[in-house]
Amino acid sequence: MGNESHGTKAKRLDRFMAWLISAGGVLIIAAVLGIMVFITIEALPLFRGAKTRELTPSAVPACDVVFLDDSGKYAATFDRLEGFKRGPLEQPDAIVSDSGSQPPLPWRSVFFVNARGRVAVQGSDNRVYAGELRWGGGDQASDAHVEWTGPFYTSASDNLIATKLVRGGGLGNRQFMKIAALGAGSIRVGRAAAESAIEWSEWSLPPNVTPVTAEWSENGSTLFVGTREGELIAYEPDRELLRSEFGEPVTALGFALGYNSLLVGGGGGKLAAYQILRRDGNAELQRFHDFAPIGGSVRGFMESLRDKRFLVWSESDAAIYHLTTEKLLTRLSAEIQGAVALSPRGDNILATGQPSARRWHVQVFHPEVSWSLFWSKIHYEGYTGPEYVWQSSGASDDIEPKLSLVPLLFGTLKGTLYAMLFALPIAVLAALYTSQFASPKFRETIKPTVEIMAALPSVVLGFIAGLVLAPLLEQWMIALLAIVPIAVIILILLMFAWSKIPKPFRDKFGSGKEALWLIPVLFMALLFSVWTAPWLERVFFGGDYRNWLYQGHSIVYDQRNSIVVGFAMGFAVIPIIFSISEDAFTAVPKSLASASLACGASQWQTAWRVILPTASPGVFSAVMVGLGRAVGETMIVLMATGNTPLMDWGPFNGMRTLSANIAVEIPEAPHQGTLYRVLFFTALLLFALTFILNTAAELVRQSLRKRYESM
């Protein structure tokens, strides 16, 4: 009876433990899936499209230039007949004239300068005035005003096509006006300080060229001219004329934020971006971005003050693009009679016209991101051509965020490769020796010692690698390169000497303890390489190998480089590969080894041709586990390399990996901002990469297992 009761309890306990183990496994799977789902949810908004909704119309009439405030609720207009007005958009007839002084009306012309609220007007007195719109705090409708600078004297015969107020340029810190006017077969360029006569100079036009529109660069040093013949021309004082074919009549010019990229629009709706590229003493007007065309002739541009998006419009369309990604963020069909404005945040559009103005609110989640941005070469401002670049932030919004993931993925593969090159042969061969050659007593010492290495925190390994190993390697790099051939030579000599030693001595002190004899070999090789390193460096590398690398091969030696990472990360991976591989070798049935030895094979032939192939599924699993450890390693890479996102397989420079990039960038990532979500996307990529590696490893392991089980 007691035995039956005991058996029932045992069965209940077995069922409970089976249920508990199953529940634990299910919870682990659920936790992993939950993490993956969370990461995916945080990353998906990167690829969400823009949302556009039309707001209630406003009573703003058609005008020459219009601006919106940050909120998109107030407007300021500049019109040749009405002058400057401002007011709230949502109140009928609330757009009122400014009570302050203005240039005398009616104005002959109005020029939009940039989205910061800067304009230039030519008054009825033919003088030019520069205006800067100031939005006040609180009640912006009443506080908005214009600060006027000038007048700058011109004459009634001057047909102005571009004006700009700048600083410096030979006149100290004083503000001065740059003016461009059309002449007979030439462009007249003028410069003047306030309330002084304009100093004119004449720039000849190329033959058969008809200027249509013009735009000054931000510092007033370059005048860009668009022609009816479809050509873009850049005038610079005392420099060669720069010309580029656009392909259709140029009707509008503008700038993206940063004012380095010139936006060009044509009569057929074509859109492109240009930059002046200087290299080797030469200058080039380079076309480096093309955008999807809009309907109708392009009439104007306005940049956002938050990022590289910009507004472009024609008589029938208004659209927002992003400079870097070339994405069309939104496109609106509307009959546009007057000026169009984009709010500084880039989220509100106002198109003036009769009898009312149309308004839209545009919600663009992450305009600077696209799938091609992550994986394709992008042509950034100031670059000679498309490149893979990671540079998540800059000194201001003027600088393009560069978010290519290719350098990070490359760095992950490079770091893993160097770690595995160091760890794989050492770990697998050490496991093979320990399981097949070492004496039982020696094996009991080796295995626990190696497994204790796995307990070392990776932050400690990274700390030692970055602060101790990296400087030592820089100092003794030649000795490190020499130690391998020297050790091989000493080992060959020792093997020859060992064969001359009496067999009883070899059996007593050699069998199963061969690894101990490597200690004096390595010690002698180290001493000899350190002793000969200065001579080798002087004879073969001119006394300084770092200078030899730079002068002869244009290679810069970074102290924290791939070799350091390979040593440190390999040291972390070795215990994992060794432990699993040793278990796999030990699990091979002894009968296979005995049969091989009985057939006359040596112990080494048995280990290499019988034990290793039979244990290959387990060894492959060990390698893939170590590979996954190397792919996901963070602290060692973070501390032992320069964290520079380079794409170079060379051993003397560093890299930046996906995992280390998350650790570096996360403190600077605003919550739910673009960088924040890009880091989640890299985490998802790392998760997927590890999953693919583990799945492939399991499939290969099962295939190998079936193959050798059938033998």
HELIX and SHEET records of a PDB file:
HELIX    1   1 GLY A    2  ALA A   43  1                                  42    
HELIX    2   2 LEU A   44  PHE A   47  5                                   4    
HELIX    3   3 GLN A  140  ASP A  143  1                                   4    
HELIX    4   4 TRP A  371  TRP A  375  1                                   5    
HELIX    5   5 VAL A  406  GLN A  436  1                                  31    
HELIX    6   6 PRO A  440  MET A  453  1                                  14    
HELIX    7   7 SER A  458  ILE A  464  1                                   7    
HELIX    8   8 ALA A  465  LEU A  469  3                                   5    
HELIX    9   9 ALA A  470  GLN A  475  1                                   6    
HELIX   10  10 MET A  477  SER A  499  1                                  23    
HELIX   11  11 LYS A  503  PHE A  509  1                                   7    
HELIX   12  12 GLU A  514  TRP A  517  5                                   4    
HELIX   13  13 LEU A  518  PHE A  540  1                                  23    
HELIX   14  14 TYR A  545  HIS A  553  1                                   9    
HELIX   15  15 SER A  562  THR A  586  1                                  25    
HELIX   16  16 LYS A  590  ALA A  598  1                                   9    
HELIX   17  17 GLN A  603  THR A  606  1                                   4    
HELIX   18  18 ALA A  607  ILE A  611  3                                   5    
HELIX   19  19 LEU A  612  THR A  614  1                                   3    
HELIX   20  20 SER A  616  GLY A  632  1                                  17    
HELIX   21  21 MET A  635  ALA A  640  1                                   6    
HELIX   22  22 LEU A  658  GLU A  665  1                                   8    
HELIX   23  23 ILE A  666  GLU A  668  5                                   3    
HELIX   24  24 THR A  674  GLU A  709  1                                  36    
SHEET    1   A 4 LYS A  51  SER A  58  0                                        
SHEET    2   A 4 ALA A 357  GLN A 363 -1                                        
SHEET    3   A 4 ASN A 348  ALA A 351 -1                                        
SHEET    4   A 4 VAL A 340  LEU A 342 -1                                        
SHEET    1   B 4 VAL A  65  LEU A  68  0                                        
SHEET    2   B 4 TYR A  74  ASP A  79 -1                                        
SHEET    3   B 4 GLY A  83  PRO A  88 -1                                        
SHEET    4   B 4 VAL A  96  SER A  97 -1                                        
SHEET    1   C 4 SER A 109  ASN A 114  0                                        
SHEET    2   C 4 ARG A 118  GLN A 122 -1                                        
SHEET    3   C 4 VAL A 128  ARG A 134 -1                                        
SHEET    4   C 4 HIS A 145  PHE A 152 -1                                        
SHEET    1   D 4 ASN A 159  ARG A 167  0                                        
SHEET    2   D 4 GLN A 175  LEU A 182 -1                                        
SHEET    3   D 4 SER A 186  ALA A 193 -1                                        
SHEET    4   D 4 GLU A 199  SER A 204 -1                                        
SHEET    1   E 4 PRO A 211  TRP A 216  0                                        
SHEET    2   E 4 LEU A 223  THR A 227 -1                                        
SHEET    3   E 4 GLU A 231  TYR A 235 -1                                        
SHEET    4   E 4 LEU A 242  GLU A 245 -1                                        
SHEET    1   F 4 VAL A 250  PHE A 255  0                                        
SHEET    2   F 4 LEU A 262  GLY A 266 -1                                        
SHEET    3   F 4 LEU A 271  ARG A 279 -1                                        
SHEET    4   F 4 ASN A 282  PHE A 291 -1                                        
SHEET    1   G 4 VAL A 298  GLU A 303  0                                        
SHEET    2   G 4 ARG A 309  SER A 314 -1                                        
SHEET    3   G 4 ASP A 317  HIS A 322 -1                                        
SHEET    4   G 4 LEU A 328  SER A 333 -1                                        
SHEET    1   H 2 TRP A 390  GLN A 391  0                                        
SHEET    2   H 2 LYS A 402  LEU A 403 -1                                        
END                                                                             
